[in-house]
Amino acid sequence: MSIKTNITAVKSRLIIFQLMTMAGFILIAFALIYWSIISGPNILTRDDNPRLIEEELSIQRGSILDANNVALAETLIQEDDLRRHYPVEGMGPVVGYYSLRHGTAGVESSFDPLLRGDIDDFWSDFWRRTQHQNQVGSDVQLTVDARLQQMAATLIDDEKGAIILFSLPEAKIKAMVSSPSFDPNLLDEQFDELVADEEAPLINRVTQGQYQPGMVLQPFIIASALDSGIISMEQLIEGADEPIVVNGTVLQCNEPVNIQATWIETLLSQCPAAMTQLATRLGEEGLSEIFSKFGFTVAPNLEIETEVGDGLTISDIQMAAIGQDNLSVSPLQVGMALATLANNGELPNPQLVTATEDVKGNWVPVESQPSTTQVIDSETAQLLLKSFTHKNEIAEDQIMVLSGPEGTTNAWYLGLIPGDSPSYGIVVVIEGQENSETAVQIGRKMLMAASDLSGGA
């Protein structure tokens, strides 16, 4: 073989080696681009990313405080570990929970970026990282009073149901209890059991519970009919005491009335036959409009998750007028409808968060959203309030509601204190009751306690 042939062969091998080396570099470059740019964000956000877990564990979340600066959720520093702690019992429905494994809920979820201390300022975040400083979150202050919250949780005890207590006219939530509930301190250990529990303890019955309203709707329907001039309070109704059959259960006035009764009498005695007559006069469109105006067809605007029922279409107008059709309501929705009567006919927006802390440690007030919906005029609202039962400075309404085809009933209590010019309102619903006594006692005790704490009715 000639020297020229050998040189040509060597050159060919070198070219092949160069091409293979270049191809290798190209493959490496593509791999770097894929893993760092295309798949990089997904890898960084994977739950099993050790860097992400380590960084999350180093975050000192801000505290959640009640209206009197009592800590409802806080981060404890134990040696080199940070642990989320909930020092006040009965706060699960309000604060929710924070878990590295199961995520967040409630206020912990709604204000997660602020509680974590996430900031949009690139250079501030860059400086913190270069200085190896832990991320520190800001605090959130609620409208809730821990004393009233604990009292409500104690009163409801093992009963299933919900309690919402709010101030007026602002509709600031002072207590919000859902039962059965959960202890956020034990969430990780009990999560699977809580999820599997048919009683749904992780659901906030106040904001997410969907209940058959029954005659809870009566004062709001009558208020709208009065406001539009369809009826007057002294007008006589024939056959107001007639029985109404719902799924085999007979519903009648809870107190005897005359053959001819006024609307005031039918309201106090909760006569379903009178409401079915009124439904015919209102029509489907008129009844639907009432449900909409009082906020029963939309999820309330609140800082935590709220829900609205699916059955917004009326199938049977007479059943709809006595709350036994498709419409379902949450205690929060009923509370805001009740607040409308106490608020001169304006539907308020509920408020749960009163202030947040900025990066400099200053409190920034969270202003409640002003009401923009005049549902009924103030005179009609005052007339309805006067038509409630008044007892010990409390204006109240207690209703037993047929809640299922098996004939089970839920007990509702709606109350305002003081009755003539309310400062507080409450809605209590206790599931599976034969009478309203438990709901009534809870409602009255909570209203009196709230009034006493604020200096009296």
Secondary structure, 3 states (H helix, E strand, C coil): CCHHHHHHHHHHHHHHHHHHHHHHHHHHHHHHHHHHHHCHHHHHCCCCCHHHHHHHHCCECCCEECCCCCEEEEEEEECCEEEEECCCCCCHHHHCEEECCCEEECHHHHCHHHHHCCCCCHHHHHHHHHCCCCCECCCEEECCCHHHHHHHHHHHCCCCEEEEEEECCCCEEEEEEEECCCCHHHHHHHHHHHHHCCCCCCCCCCCCCCECCHHHHHHHHHHHHHHCCCCCCCCEEECCCCCEEECCEEECCCCCCCCEEEHHHHHHHCCHHHHHHHHHHHHHHHHHHHHHHCCCCCCCCCCCCCCCCCCCCCCCHHHHHCCCCCCCECHHHHHHHHHHHHCCCEECCCECEEEEECCCCCEEECCCCCCCEECCCHHHHHHHHHHCEEECCEEEEEEEEECCCCCCEEEEEEEEECCCCCCEEEEEEECCCCCCHHHHHHHHHHHHHHHHHCCCC
